Amino acid sequence: MILNENLYTLIPLIPLAGAAINGLFWRKMAGNVSGYLACATVLASFVLSVMAFFQLIGLPAGTERVIHWTVYDWIAVGTFKAPLGFMLDPLSMTWLLIVTGVGFLIHVYSVGYMAHEEEYSRSRYFAYLNLFIFAMLMLVMGDNLLLMFLGWEGVGLCSYLLISFFFDKNFCAEAGQKAFIVNRIGDVGFVLATVWTFATFGDIVFPGLFEALKEPALHPGSLAITCIAILFFVGAMGKSAQIPLYVWLPDAMAGPTPVSALIHAATMVTAGIYMLCRMSPLFAMSPSALEFVAIVGCATALFAGIIGLLQKDIKKVLAYSTVSQLGYMFMAVGVGAFTAGVFHVTTHAFFKALLFLGSGAVIHALHGEQDIMKMGALKKKLPGVFIVFAAGSLALSGFIPFAGFFSKDEILFSTFVSHKYVLWGIGVLAAGITAFYTFRLVHLTCSGESRMPREAADKIHPPPKSMSLPLWILAILSVVGGFIGIPAAFGLPNILGEFLEPTFAQAHHLLGGHGEHSHSTEFLLMGFSMAVVITGFFLAWLVYGKGMARSERLSEAYSNFHRIVSNKFYVDEAYNAVVVRPLRKAADFFGRGDLIVIDGLVNLTGGIVNILGIIVRVFHTGVVRSYAFWIVIGMIVALWVIAG
Amino acid sequence: MAYPLQNYLVLSALLFGIGMAGFLYRRNVIVMFMCVELMLNAVNLTIVAFAAHHGLNVGTVYALLIITVAAAEAAVGLAIIISIFRLKGTLDVDEYDQMKG
């Protein structure tokens, strides 16, 4: 047992070693060596994770199903204890498998995608990518809030490094900075919440913290608990791109496409959901905080979906779609359906990684073209990519029986049965919008008539094996991935739900069940959301199905709406005017203050010393005998004082 | 104790005065160095005289200690003089004026 747990400590350490080797010996990495090394380390982590998974399910079911071990005491000051300890329970296990599994596939894909880069550039890329896997695993496996925060910051750093990977392009460097700074705002919330948690409950190690939360003296819904929960959620807003901190994620598409798939779709951006699920016992004690989470998530789902409708960059569409889907997950958490949220994280990891990698294959084949208005009819040139892309899209729009259908439907169903009918309505509307922009995306890239220049069309080349293999695996997962969490109405076991039940038992106990609901309600809701999805498809087909003429007519007819949406509601401009520019002005003001006051004081000190120096210089004649003379004078004065 | 204490003190004051005068007026660095030694030994003589006068051996031991340290200091001082002579090619302290502020 002991041996095994120490073995699992290697899960995060192996990718760290990979990052160190690629980062330090980048001169020695010839050809694809760096890529193979990075893939091997993540594969090793994945294998260990699978071993851990089987050990975990071998344990008796229930709250005892946890592997928890401490490597050493990291920080112990007074009663404050933050060990370097790891905890594998069903929740972290789910993320562990997603991060290492999908992470491995994306590493393999990257080998092909980055093949045109310089060798040193490739080893830098894979060093960052491995470092990201390490940080993400620390975030997920850490058994206390501080260790989680370490991983939280680590993934933020790697995200920054990889967004601005092509740092010689100005917009990439700026996008990286934007992501980093916006994330800092959220991180302040996380830090404050951690400190407040320690001050209130006296423990930040999860098992102890959850025990402390069971204390009957604590009054659920008290102001302190609500504040802590909302501060945690502010942290999640930053990392998981929710209103009002979502603005960094669309810009983050400046990074290489596999990075968008791994960090900005499948894993890092779901860290906020993970944190909320991890802290579910706390959130369950504050219904108002949960309501806030649900409302923000729902608003984000709709808002980002609308923006996604008119984006022209293939990756931007997917980015807004990611923001929107993350909104769904928060909505699930907000109505207390933690399992549904995790389920959507899992399926989303499959199909959104697939869509990003598919779009990467398209961009790769078109030598860097990202504008969907300049694509079209790619299914003839890239049939394989078209099939997997279509599978991912059907999963994203929630078409039965693809993965997204089950998870999205579970969320909508949970919202409905917790009597949040307005949120449910908006969620269904957002599902329709999702279907619309998904259809538009697939149609404009893959079918219809080709809108690219002839010479560009001739140069299209199919993706190499290292890229197509991960695509097919993810496509299969996107098709069948939904069956791990089949809704109860179908009468089949909900594998994921049962697996995660012990983790959320404490929260569910506090929130209370929603009671039994007839399966007919569930089928009715499913049918309804399917109808909405099909309507979305149909409307998109009406607009885009017969060439571009009709969409152009529509955008002229509703030019105001079109202008506002395609400019993303001018949110970036508003932030610039309200936050960025005043901050710059303030910085300029304080900068001048710094120049006058602080620098003035420093220069004054220097000036005084300088003047004193000029006076004292008189005595420094350089003539030894004059020094001797002054020594004797000094001695006489000293004697005279003593004899005084 | 053949002579009274005053004799020793006067002698050491004379020695110290000669040393000080030489230190101030001579320009040869070796002579200046010898003058420093002279002043040091004048002080030493005072200590030994007082020790004998009070019948305390501690003073004598201190004098021995000072002589030992003075030997070490002489070695260092001579070494410095040698290297500065190599550098400047002269023993005249008035030529050593790089430290002018």
Interface residues (C-beta under 8 A of the other chain):
Chain A: V616 R617 F619 H620 T621 G622 V623 V624 R625 A628 F629 V632
Chain B: M20 F23 L24 R27 V29 M32 V93 D94 Y96 D97 Q98 M99 K100 G101
